[in-house]
Amino acid sequence: MRFPELQSGFSLTDIDAVVFDLDGTLAHSNPDFAGLRAELGIPPGTDILAHLHSLQGQREFEAASAIVHRYEMDSSAKACWIDGARELVLHLQHQGLPLGILTRNIREAAQLTLSRLELSLEWVLTREDAPAKPDPAGLRHICQAWQLAPARVLYLGDYLFDVQTATNAGCRSGLYWPGEAPLPGYAAQADMLVPCYHGLKACWPR
C-alpha cells in the first residue's frame, strides 16, 4: 500500500465532494490511443478531439468520428475496475460525500463502462453534456449543482487535462499515477499524487 503525496497547503479535511475522471482513473477502459491515432493518420500525442474539430469536410468528419466511436465502444466493452477504485468509491459513499464523473468520452461508451462496473452516480457528464476537458464548464456545473465552493471539491484523474480542468475550475486536483513509470512534468501541478487507491482510502478522514 502506498499513500498519496499532498502538496503543501492541501488537506483532505478540506474536501467535501469528489469528481472522478472515468477511463484510466476508475476503470481500465482507455482506448488504444496509439492505434486510434495511427488509423486517423495523426502524429502521436495529437489531441484526438481537437483533430476531429479541425476537419472541414462533413464526410471526413463523419468517417473520423466513426473510427473514434468504434475505439471508444470497444474499450468500454472490456472495462473493469482499477485496483482499489471500487473500494475507494464505496468508502467515500459511506462517508456521505457527493460523487460524480466528468469524462471526455461519449455518453454511450461511458454508460457501457459504468454498467460493467455496476456503478451508478447521480452526476455523469460526458463531452456530449459539456465542453470537453480541459474546459472547466462541466466541473463548474457540478460544483454549482452541489452548491459547493470549487475549492472544496477534488477532481481526480490520470492525465494532464484532468489537472488543468481542476485548476481552471478552481477545484483541487488529484493525479492518479500508479506503477514505476517516471512522473510526467505536469505532476507537479497537481495538489495530490495518488499511486494507490488503497492508500488513499486508508488515509481519508473519517
Sequence and secondary structure as in RCSB ss.txt:
>XXXX:A:sequence
MRFPELQSGFSLTDIDAVVFDLDGTLAHSNPDFAGLRAELGIPPGTDILAHLHSLQGQREFEAASAIVHRYEMDS
SAKACWIDGARELVLHLQHQGLPLGILTRNIREAAQLTLSRLELSLEWVLTREDAPAKPDPAGLRHICQAWQLAP
ARVLYLGDYLFDVQTATNAGCRSGLYWPGEAPLPGYAAQADMLVPCYHGLKACWPR
>XXXX:A:secstr
    EE TT  GGG  EEEE  BTTTBS    HHHHHHHHT  TT  HHHHHHH  SHHHHHHHHHHHHHHHHHH
HTT  B TTHHHHHHHHHHHT  EEEE SS HHHHHHHHHHHT   SEEE TTTS  TT  HHHHHHHHHHT  G
GGEEEEESSHHHHHHHHHHT EEEEE  SSS   GGGGGSSEEES HHHHHHHS  
